[in-house]
């Protein structure tokens, strides 16, 4: 699928972009991979990091911002596939700088859509977040709008035009800005105290590799408007703190309750009960199909079955859970 193709990743210097770059050269022989981002220092670091690991003659680093439509048009010239990973993601930053989040997450999404349509890109996969589901913070609100824009964009591309789909997952284990590197830094100082915002809090466990594999699946089989969600285990945040302390200190840390933060949820929800009428379950993932009159109802992919009415995919009520011991093993693998 991606052999001899040109692929562009917006926000490509982030955790996802790095893992995507590794895996695309593991599994395919792309013609060219373009890393599109606005930070020249991160691009320089990334070039050094991968210069002896992959064929860098097939990698291009393109300075640009998704807010800049003209720059996107230049970057999208000759591109076959786009993965849109660029976003303002930090909840407190978005709350304090709301219009900046709107400019990047909403206006930037529309710029990507316009550039893809006008430059003849074959497929676009946009990365979403659990926070876009029943959003209670600005980050989630802007990503909900972004998701809607990408799904609706299929109405403008025609039968042979650009195909747009969405991949949704929560915080990726070990990614930049997630709790694992934050706690690891605390433990590395010799501290035996870790703060948890709420002892009841649960999350889904997904690795960067699983996230990239889901994007590959969307690139391969999407027909337009699908939202892909991986079937993955849940864990309690307090159990993760326990597992990390046992791995690093050889004993349990003092885990204390900090209190839930503004805009934070107790549990992650990936499929709401309202979405259940549009959701299908497959072996390793769910797909929520779009509910538009223009959408061909025959585009339901084979191999799945419709979920029951009122079904909700929630980290707090998930059937599969990781124990402290399993979390220890997963952390060691990372």
LINVENPE-V577137 format. One record per pair of residues at least 4 apart in sequence whose C-alpha atoms are under 7 Angstrom apart, sorted by the first residue. I is the first residue (numbers start at 0). J is the second residue. D is the distance in Angstrom with one decimal. If there is no record, write none. Layout:
((I | J | D) (I | J | D))
//
This chain:
((0 | 219 | 6.6) (1 | 27 | 6.1) (1 | 28 | 7.0) (1 | 29 | 5.8) (2 | 27 | 5.5) (2 | 28 | 4.6) (2 | 29 | 4.7) (2 | 30 | 6.9) (3 | 28 | 6.1) (3 | 29 | 4.6) (3 | 30 | 4.2) (4 | 29 | 5.1) (4 | 30 | 4.9) (4 | 31 | 6.6) (4 | 79 | 6.1) (5 | 29 | 6.4) (5 | 30 | 5.4) (5 | 31 | 4.7) (5 | 32 | 5.8) (5 | 78 | 5.1) (5 | 79 | 5.3) (5 | 80 | 6.5) (6 | 31 | 6.4) (6 | 32 | 4.9) (6 | 33 | 6.2) (6 | 78 | 6.0) (6 | 79 | 6.0) (6 | 80 | 4.8) (6 | 81 | 5.7) (7 | 32 | 5.7) (7 | 33 | 4.5) (7 | 34 | 6.1) (7 | 35 | 6.9) (7 | 78 | 6.8) (7 | 80 | 6.4) (7 | 81 | 4.8) (7 | 82 | 6.3) (8 | 16 | 6.8) (8 | 33 | 6.3) (8 | 34 | 5.4) (8 | 35 | 5.8) (8 | 81 | 5.9) (8 | 82 | 4.8) (8 | 83 | 6.0) (8 | 84 | 6.7) (9 | 34 | 6.6) (9 | 35 | 4.8) (9 | 36 | 6.0) (9 | 82 | 6.4) (9 | 83 | 5.0) (9 | 84 | 5.4) (9 | 85 | 5.1) (10 | 35 | 6.0) (10 | 36 | 4.8) (10 | 84 | 5.2) (10 | 85 | 3.9) (11 | 16 | 4.2) (11 | 17 | 6.9) (11 | 34 | 4.9) (11 | 35 | 5.7) (11 | 36 | 6.0) (11 | 84 | 6.9) (12 | 16 | 5.5) (12 | 17 | 6.2) (12 | 34 | 7.0) (12 | 36 | 6.7) (12 | 41 | 6.2) (12 | 42 | 6.3) (12 | 45 | 6.8) (13 | 17 | 6.3) (14 | 18 | 6.4) (14 | 174 | 5.6) (14 | 175 | 6.2) (15 | 19 | 6.0) (15 | 207 | 6.4) (16 | 20 | 6.1) (17 | 21 | 6.4) (18 | 22 | 6.2) (18 | 207 | 6.6) (18 | 208 | 6.9) (19 | 23 | 5.9) (19 | 211 | 5.9) (20 | 24 | 6.6) (21 | 25 | 6.4) (22 | 26 | 6.1) (23 | 27 | 5.4) (24 | 28 | 6.1) (24 | 53 | 6.8) (30 | 57 | 6.4) (31 | 57 | 4.7) (31 | 58 | 5.8) (32 | 57 | 6.2) (32 | 58 | 4.9) (32 | 59 | 6.2) (33 | 58 | 5.9) (33 | 59 | 4.7) (33 | 60 | 5.9) (33 | 61 | 6.7) (34 | 59 | 6.1) (34 | 60 | 4.8) (34 | 61 | 5.9) (35 | 60 | 6.3) (35 | 61 | 4.8) (35 | 62 | 5.9) (35 | 63 | 6.1) (36 | 61 | 6.6) (36 | 62 | 5.4) (36 | 63 | 5.3) (36 | 64 | 6.1) (37 | 62 | 5.1) (37 | 63 | 4.9) (37 | 64 | 5.4) (38 | 42 | 6.5) (39 | 43 | 6.2) (39 | 62 | 6.8) (40 | 44 | 6.2) (41 | 45 | 6.0) (42 | 46 | 6.2) (42 | 60 | 6.7) (43 | 47 | 6.4) (44 | 48 | 6.1) (45 | 49 | 6.3) (46 | 50 | 5.8) (49 | 53 | 6.1) (50 | 55 | 6.0) (63 | 70 | 6.2) (65 | 71 | 6.7) (65 | 103 | 6.7) (65 | 107 | 4.7) (65 | 110 | 6.7) (65 | 111 | 6.8) (66 | 102 | 6.6) (66 | 103 | 5.9) (66 | 106 | 6.5) (66 | 107 | 4.7) (66 | 110 | 6.9) (67 | 71 | 6.4) (68 | 72 | 6.2) (68 | 110 | 5.4) (69 | 73 | 6.5) (70 | 74 | 6.2) (71 | 75 | 5.9) (71 | 111 | 7.0) (71 | 114 | 6.3) (72 | 76 | 6.6) (72 | 114 | 5.3) (75 | 114 | 6.8) (75 | 115 | 6.9) (75 | 118 | 6.4) (76 | 118 | 6.2) (78 | 120 | 5.9) (79 | 120 | 5.0) (79 | 121 | 5.2) (79 | 122 | 7.0) (80 | 120 | 6.0) (80 | 121 | 5.8) (80 | 122 | 5.1) (80 | 123 | 5.9) (81 | 122 | 6.4) (81 | 123 | 4.7) (81 | 124 | 6.4) (82 | 123 | 5.8) (82 | 124 | 4.9) (82 | 125 | 5.9) (83 | 124 | 6.2) (83 | 125 | 4.6) (83 | 126 | 6.1) (84 | 125 | 6.5) (84 | 126 | 5.5) (86 | 103 | 6.1) (86 | 104 | 5.4) (87 | 93 | 7.0) (87 | 100 | 5.9) (87 | 103 | 6.6) (87 | 104 | 6.5) (88 | 138 | 6.5) (89 | 93 | 6.2) (90 | 94 | 6.2) (90 | 138 | 5.8) (91 | 95 | 6.3) (92 | 96 | 5.9) (93 | 97 | 5.2) (93 | 100 | 5.5) (93 | 137 | 6.2) (93 | 138 | 5.8) (94 | 137 | 6.0) (96 | 100 | 6.6) (97 | 101 | 6.3) (97 | 137 | 7.0) (98 | 102 | 6.1) (99 | 103 | 6.3) (100 | 104 | 5.7) (101 | 105 | 5.1) (101 | 106 | 6.5) (101 | 141 | 6.2) (102 | 106 | 4.8) (102 | 107 | 6.2) (103 | 107 | 4.7) (104 | 108 | 5.9) (104 | 141 | 5.9) (104 | 142 | 6.4) (104 | 145 | 6.5) (105 | 109 | 6.4) (105 | 141 | 6.0) (105 | 144 | 6.5) (105 | 145 | 5.4) (106 | 110 | 6.2) (107 | 111 | 6.3) (108 | 112 | 6.3) (108 | 145 | 5.9) (109 | 113 | 6.1) (109 | 148 | 6.9) (110 | 114 | 6.1) (111 | 115 | 6.0) (112 | 116 | 6.2) (112 | 149 | 6.9) (112 | 152 | 6.9) (113 | 117 | 6.1) (114 | 118 | 5.8) (115 | 119 | 6.0) (115 | 120 | 5.0) (115 | 161 | 6.9) (116 | 120 | 6.5) (116 | 156 | 6.5) (116 | 161 | 6.0) (119 | 160 | 7.0) (119 | 161 | 6.6) (120 | 161 | 5.7) (121 | 160 | 6.9) (121 | 161 | 4.8) (121 | 162 | 6.3) (122 | 161 | 5.3) (122 | 162 | 4.6) (122 | 163 | 5.9) (122 | 218 | 6.8) (123 | 162 | 6.2) (123 | 163 | 4.9) (123 | 164 | 6.5) (124 | 163 | 6.0) (124 | 164 | 5.0) (124 | 165 | 5.4) (124 | 166 | 6.9) (124 | 214 | 7.0) (124 | 217 | 7.0) (124 | 218 | 6.8) (125 | 164 | 6.4) (125 | 165 | 4.8) (125 | 166 | 6.2) (126 | 165 | 5.9) (126 | 166 | 5.1) (126 | 167 | 6.1) (127 | 142 | 6.5) (127 | 146 | 6.9) (127 | 165 | 6.5) (127 | 166 | 5.8) (127 | 167 | 4.5) (127 | 168 | 6.6) (128 | 167 | 5.1) (128 | 168 | 5.1) (128 | 169 | 5.2) (129 | 167 | 6.6) (129 | 168 | 5.8) (129 | 169 | 5.0) (129 | 267 | 6.1) (129 | 268 | 6.0) (129 | 269 | 5.5) (130 | 134 | 5.6) (130 | 139 | 4.4) (131 | 139 | 4.2) (131 | 140 | 6.0) (131 | 142 | 5.3) (131 | 143 | 4.5) (132 | 268 | 6.6) (132 | 269 | 6.7) (134 | 139 | 4.8) (134 | 140 | 5.4) (135 | 139 | 6.7) (135 | 262 | 5.7) (136 | 140 | 6.3) (136 | 262 | 4.9) (137 | 141 | 6.1) (138 | 142 | 6.3) (139 | 143 | 6.1) (140 | 144 | 6.5) (141 | 145 | 6.2) (142 | 146 | 6.1) (143 | 147 | 6.3) (144 | 148 | 6.2) (145 | 149 | 6.3) (146 | 150 | 6.2) (146 | 165 | 6.8) (147 | 151 | 6.0) (148 | 152 | 6.0) (149 | 163 | 5.9) (149 | 164 | 6.7) (150 | 163 | 6.3) (150 | 164 | 6.3) (150 | 224 | 4.5) (152 | 156 | 6.8) (152 | 163 | 6.8) (153 | 162 | 6.2) (153 | 163 | 6.0) (153 | 223 | 6.0) (153 | 224 | 6.5) (154 | 293 | 6.7) (156 | 160 | 4.5) (156 | 161 | 5.4) (162 | 222 | 6.3) (162 | 223 | 5.0) (163 | 223 | 5.2) (163 | 224 | 5.9) (164 | 221 | 6.6) (164 | 223 | 5.7) (164 | 224 | 4.9) (164 | 225 | 5.1) (164 | 226 | 6.1) (165 | 225 | 6.2) (165 | 226 | 4.6) (165 | 227 | 6.3) (166 | 214 | 6.6) (166 | 226 | 5.6) (166 | 227 | 4.7) (166 | 228 | 6.3) (167 | 226 | 6.8) (167 | 227 | 6.0) (167 | 228 | 5.3) (168 | 228 | 6.4) (169 | 203 | 6.8) (170 | 177 | 6.5) (171 | 205 | 5.5) (171 | 206 | 5.6) (171 | 207 | 6.1) (172 | 179 | 7.0) (172 | 204 | 6.5) (172 | 205 | 6.0) (172 | 206 | 5.2) (173 | 177 | 6.2) (173 | 179 | 5.4) (173 | 180 | 6.2) (177 | 181 | 6.9) (178 | 182 | 6.0) (179 | 183 | 6.0) (180 | 184 | 6.1) (181 | 185 | 6.6) (182 | 186 | 6.2) (182 | 193 | 6.9) (183 | 187 | 6.0) (184 | 188 | 6.6) (185 | 190 | 6.1) (186 | 190 | 5.2) (186 | 191 | 6.5) (186 | 247 | 6.8) (191 | 252 | 4.7) (191 | 253 | 5.9) (192 | 252 | 5.5) (192 | 253 | 4.6) (192 | 254 | 5.9) (193 | 240 | 6.8) (193 | 252 | 6.7) (193 | 253 | 6.3) (193 | 254 | 5.0) (193 | 255 | 6.5) (194 | 254 | 5.8) (194 | 255 | 5.1) (194 | 256 | 6.0) (194 | 257 | 5.7) (195 | 237 | 6.5) (195 | 254 | 6.8) (195 | 255 | 6.0) (195 | 256 | 5.1) (195 | 257 | 5.6) (196 | 256 | 5.6) (196 | 257 | 4.6) (196 | 258 | 4.6) (196 | 259 | 4.6) (196 | 260 | 6.9) (197 | 256 | 5.8) (197 | 257 | 6.9) (197 | 258 | 5.7) (197 | 259 | 5.7) (198 | 237 | 5.9) (198 | 256 | 6.5) (199 | 265 | 6.9) (200 | 235 | 5.9) (200 | 236 | 5.8) (200 | 265 | 4.7) (200 | 266 | 6.0) (201 | 233 | 6.7) (201 | 234 | 5.6) (201 | 235 | 4.3) (201 | 236 | 5.7) (201 | 265 | 6.4) (201 | 266 | 5.1) (201 | 314 | 6.0) (201 | 315 | 5.9) (202 | 233 | 5.6) (202 | 234 | 5.7) (202 | 235 | 6.5) (202 | 266 | 6.0) (202 | 267 | 5.7) (202 | 314 | 5.4) (203 | 231 | 6.5) (203 | 232 | 5.8) (203 | 233 | 4.3) (203 | 234 | 6.3) (203 | 267 | 7.0) (203 | 314 | 5.6) (204 | 231 | 6.3) (204 | 232 | 5.7) (204 | 233 | 5.7) (204 | 234 | 6.8) (205 | 209 | 6.3) (205 | 210 | 6.9) (205 | 231 | 6.5) (206 | 210 | 6.3) (207 | 211 | 6.2) (208 | 212 | 6.2) (209 | 213 | 6.3) (210 | 214 | 6.5) (211 | 215 | 6.3) (212 | 216 | 6.3) (213 | 217 | 6.3) (214 | 218 | 6.1) (215 | 219 | 6.1) (216 | 220 | 6.1) (217 | 221 | 5.1) (221 | 225 | 6.7) (222 | 298 | 6.6) (224 | 288 | 6.4) (224 | 289 | 5.5) (225 | 286 | 6.3) (225 | 287 | 5.8) (225 | 288 | 4.9) (225 | 289 | 6.3) (226 | 286 | 5.5) (226 | 287 | 5.0) (226 | 288 | 6.5) (227 | 284 | 6.9) (227 | 285 | 5.9) (227 | 286 | 4.7) (227 | 287 | 6.7) (228 | 269 | 7.0) (228 | 284 | 5.5) (228 | 285 | 5.1) (228 | 286 | 6.3) (229 | 283 | 6.3) (229 | 284 | 4.3) (229 | 285 | 6.3) (230 | 283 | 5.3) (230 | 284 | 4.8) (230 | 285 | 6.9) (232 | 319 | 4.8) (232 | 320 | 5.1) (232 | 321 | 6.4) (233 | 314 | 5.4) (233 | 317 | 6.5) (233 | 319 | 6.2) (233 | 320 | 4.7) (233 | 321 | 6.2) (234 | 320 | 5.6) (234 | 321 | 5.3) (235 | 239 | 6.5) (236 | 240 | 6.4) (237 | 241 | 6.3) (238 | 242 | 6.1) (238 | 323 | 5.4) (239 | 243 | 6.1) (239 | 323 | 6.7) (239 | 326 | 6.5) (240 | 244 | 6.2) (241 | 245 | 6.2) (241 | 251 | 5.9) (241 | 252 | 6.6) (241 | 323 | 6.9) (242 | 246 | 6.2) (242 | 323 | 5.4) (242 | 324 | 6.9) (242 | 326 | 6.0) (242 | 327 | 5.0) (243 | 247 | 6.1) (243 | 327 | 6.7) (244 | 248 | 5.4) (244 | 249 | 6.8) (244 | 250 | 6.3) (244 | 251 | 5.5) (244 | 252 | 5.5) (245 | 249 | 4.5) (245 | 250 | 4.7) (245 | 251 | 5.5) (246 | 327 | 6.5) (259 | 263 | 6.5) (266 | 313 | 6.8) (266 | 314 | 5.6) (266 | 315 | 5.6) (267 | 313 | 5.8) (267 | 314 | 5.2) (268 | 312 | 5.9) (268 | 313 | 4.4) (268 | 314 | 6.4) (269 | 312 | 5.5) (269 | 313 | 6.4) (270 | 274 | 6.1) (270 | 311 | 5.3) (270 | 312 | 4.8) (271 | 275 | 6.5) (271 | 311 | 4.8) (271 | 312 | 6.6) (272 | 309 | 4.4) (272 | 310 | 5.1) (272 | 311 | 4.8) (273 | 309 | 6.8) (274 | 278 | 6.2) (274 | 287 | 7.0) (275 | 306 | 6.2) (275 | 307 | 6.9) (275 | 308 | 5.8) (275 | 309 | 5.9) (275 | 310 | 5.5) (275 | 311 | 6.9) (276 | 308 | 6.2) (277 | 287 | 5.5) (277 | 288 | 5.5) (278 | 285 | 6.7) (278 | 286 | 5.6) (278 | 287 | 4.2) (278 | 288 | 6.3) (278 | 305 | 6.1) (278 | 306 | 6.1) (279 | 285 | 5.6) (279 | 286 | 5.4) (279 | 287 | 6.5) (279 | 303 | 5.8) (279 | 304 | 5.2) (279 | 305 | 4.3) (279 | 306 | 5.5) (280 | 284 | 6.3) (280 | 285 | 4.6) (280 | 286 | 6.7) (280 | 303 | 5.2) (280 | 304 | 5.4) (280 | 305 | 6.2) (280 | 306 | 6.1) (281 | 285 | 5.7) (281 | 302 | 6.3) (281 | 303 | 4.5) (281 | 304 | 6.9) (306 | 310 | 6.5) (312 | 317 | 6.8) (313 | 317 | 5.8) (321 | 325 | 5.7) (321 | 326 | 6.2) (322 | 326 | 6.1) (323 | 327 | 6.2) (324 | 328 | 6.4) (325 | 329 | 6.2) (326 | 330 | 6.0) (327 | 331 | 6.3) (328 | 332 | 6.4) (329 | 333 | 6.5))
//
